[in-house]
């Protein structure tokens, strides 16, 4: 594997988003909650922050991909509020990086969790995906 800077324990990334209609539970087909920030939107924002922090020092041709995520969405956030996500590198190896994730709105904590990303060679990942696609195409149902 190519050499790259080690992930710095305790490194953080903060991102923010104003809740829009496209971020609501209703837009994800989750009942009639047209004014509340959806859990999938929260998870996506958290993973985006992790991705941005993890990939910023990788060498050309390497990326990180999601391996696992656990999120607890503990409080509602309404349209127009700002969600702030803070992620922190908790553990890392040459292959994996584990993050602590926290999300807040103007009132307080709305969610938290952990996320693990794997460092991969982009071309190798795309080739494996292409091979799986060719295998699927060859299956005669």
VOMIDO-457903 format. One record per residue (C-alpha): residue in one letter; chain; x, y, z; residue number from 0. Coordinates in pm, 1 decimal. Example, Ala and Ser with C-alpha at 12.3 -4.5 7.8 and 13.67 -1.06 7.14 Angstrom:
  type  mol        px        py        pz  seq
     A    A    1230.0    -450.0     780.0    0
     S    A    1367.0    -106.0     714.0    1
% end
This chain:
  type  mol        px        py        pz  seq
     X    A       0.0       0.0       0.0    0
     X    A     120.5     351.1     -76.3    1
     X    A     256.3     558.1     208.8    2
     X    A      42.6     844.0     335.4    3
     X    A      13.9    1057.2     644.6    4
     X    A    -124.9     867.0     938.9    5
     X    A    -464.2     974.3    1060.0    6
     X    A    -414.8    1213.5    1349.1    7
     X    A    -592.5    1097.6    1664.4    8
     X    A    -825.5    1368.7    1786.8    9
     X    A    -844.4    1544.2    1448.7   10
     X    A   -1186.8    1702.0    1399.8   11
     X    A   -1408.2    1829.6    1120.8   12
     X    A   -1716.9    2046.8    1160.9   13
     X    A   -1981.7    2097.0     892.9   14
     X    A   -2319.0    2269.5     900.6   15
     X    A   -2643.1    2251.2     707.6   16
     X    A   -2968.8    2444.2     722.5   17
     X    A   -3260.8    2199.0     718.3   18
     X    A   -3458.0    2224.5     392.4   19
     X    A   -3768.8    2042.7     270.2   20
     X    A   -3550.1    1789.1      86.7   21
     X    A   -3396.3    1693.6     424.6   22
     X    A   -3728.0    1611.0     590.5   23
     X    A   -3866.4    1273.2     683.5   24
     X    A   -4153.3    1317.7     436.1   25
     X    A   -3909.0    1341.7     144.1   26
     X    A   -3773.0     999.8     246.9   27
     X    A   -4119.9     845.6     255.0   28
     X    A   -4126.7     834.2     633.5   29
     X    A   -4486.4     910.9     714.6   30
     X    A   -4623.1    1261.1     750.4   31
     X    A   -4330.9    1438.8     915.6   32
     X    A   -4293.8    1716.2     659.5   33
     X    A   -4123.0    1961.1     896.3   34
     X    A   -3872.1    1737.0    1074.9   35
     X    A   -3510.3    1661.2     985.1   36
     X    A   -3493.4    1299.7     867.9   37
     X    A   -3261.2    1042.0    1019.7   38
     X    A   -3122.2     952.1     673.0   39
     X    A   -3031.6    1320.2     626.3   40
     X    A   -2858.0    1323.8     964.3   41
     X    A   -2662.6    1008.4     883.5   42
     X    A   -2563.2    1142.2     540.1   43
     X    A   -2435.9    1467.5     691.5   44
     X    A   -2235.7    1279.7     954.5   45
     X    A   -2080.2    1047.6     694.6   46
     X    A   -1999.8    1345.2     471.0   47
     X    A   -1798.0    1505.9     751.2   48
     X    A   -1611.7    1179.7     813.2   49
     X    A   -1537.3    1137.7     443.5   50
     X    A   -1406.0    1492.6     414.4   51
     X    A   -1176.6    1450.7     713.7   52
     X    A   -1052.7    1103.3     618.7   53
     X    A    -984.0    1169.4     251.2   54
     X    A    -809.6    1505.5     277.1   55
     X    A    -457.4    1363.3     320.8   56
     X    A    -477.3    1045.9     113.4   57
     X    A    -243.4    1005.8    -184.1   58
     X    A    -372.4    1015.3    -541.7   59
     X    A    -572.9     705.6    -625.9   60
     X    A    -684.6     628.4    -270.1   61
     X    A   -1023.2     697.8    -113.2   62
     X    A   -1214.5     587.1     192.1   63
     X    A   -1543.7     401.6     184.3   64
     X    A   -1799.8     337.9     454.4   65
     X    A   -1755.0      10.0     640.3   66
     X    A   -2001.4      55.1     926.2   67
     X    A   -2207.4     322.6    1096.9   68
     X    A   -2416.6     339.5    1411.7   69
     X    A   -2623.2     651.2    1473.1   70
     X    A   -2873.2     743.5    1742.8   71
     X    A   -3106.4    1027.4    1640.5   72
     X    A   -3232.8    1148.9    1977.3   73
     X    A   -3407.9    1482.6    1923.4   74
     X    A   -3620.6    1647.1    1652.8   75
     X    A   -3496.9    1938.1    1442.2   76
     X    A   -3735.2    2147.6    1232.4   77
     X    A   -3716.7    2321.2     895.5   78
     X    A   -3487.9    2622.4     891.4   79
     X    A   -3275.7    2516.2    1188.2   80
     X    A   -2901.4    2470.1    1143.1   81
     X    A   -2751.5    2128.8    1209.4   82
     X    A   -2386.3    2124.5    1312.1   83
     X    A   -2194.5    1796.3    1287.6   84
     X    A   -1859.6    1744.1    1461.2   85
     X    A   -1659.4    1430.9    1386.7   86
     X    A   -1342.2    1322.7    1563.8   87
     X    A   -1084.2    1056.7    1473.0   88
     X    A   -1088.3     805.5    1759.3   89
     X    A    -880.5     514.6    1623.7   90
     X    A    -688.5     441.6    1306.0   91
     X    A    -476.3     180.1    1134.0   92
     X    A    -331.0     179.1     783.1   93
     X    A    -662.1      41.1     658.1   94
     X    A    -938.0     167.9     888.8   95
     X    A   -1030.6     492.1    1062.3   96
     X    A   -1296.7     513.0    1334.1   97
     X    A   -1485.8     833.4    1407.7   98
     X    A   -1695.1     964.4    1694.0   99
     X    A   -1983.5    1169.1    1551.6  100
     X    A   -2203.1    1428.8    1721.7  101
     X    A   -2478.9    1648.9    1581.4  102
     X    A   -2636.1    1958.9    1731.8  103
     X    A   -2902.3    2212.1    1643.4  104
     X    A   -2953.9    2548.8    1808.3  105
     X    A   -3113.1    2381.6    2112.6  106
     X    A   -2858.3    2105.9    2177.4  107
     X    A   -2751.1    1751.4    2096.3  108
     X    A   -2971.2    1579.0    1835.9  109
     X    A   -2763.9    1272.9    1749.6  110
     X    A   -2442.7    1083.6    1801.2  111
     X    A   -2268.4     771.9    1682.9  112
     X    A   -1962.0     598.3    1545.8  113
     X    A   -1845.5     539.0    1190.9  114
     X    A   -1566.0     326.9    1042.6  115
     X    A   -1418.5     396.9     699.5  116
     X    A   -1180.3     173.3     504.5  117
     X    A    -892.0     303.5     292.9  118
     X    A    -902.5     151.2     -56.5  119
     X    A    -746.0     200.0    -395.9  120
     X    A   -1016.3     361.0    -607.5  121
     X    A    -925.2     174.4    -928.1  122
     X    A    -920.9    -160.1    -747.3  123
     X    A   -1262.1     -94.9    -595.6  124
     X    A   -1409.1       5.8    -930.5  125
     X    A   -1261.7    -305.5   -1095.9  126
     X    A   -1414.2    -531.6    -827.8  127
     X    A   -1749.8    -358.8    -876.8  128
     X    A   -1723.2    -400.6   -1252.9  129
     X    A   -1642.8    -770.1   -1210.0  130
     X    A   -1951.8    -815.3    -992.5  131
     X    A   -2158.8    -632.3   -1251.2  132
     X    A   -2031.1    -862.6   -1528.5  133
     X    A   -2110.1   -1164.0   -1310.3  134
     X    A   -2465.3   -1037.2   -1258.1  135
     X    A   -2509.2    -979.6   -1631.2  136
     X    A   -2401.6   -1337.4   -1701.7  137
     X    A   -2665.3   -1487.7   -1472.1  138
     X    A   -2958.0   -1616.7   -1672.2  139
     X    A   -3274.4   -1586.0   -1465.9  140
% end
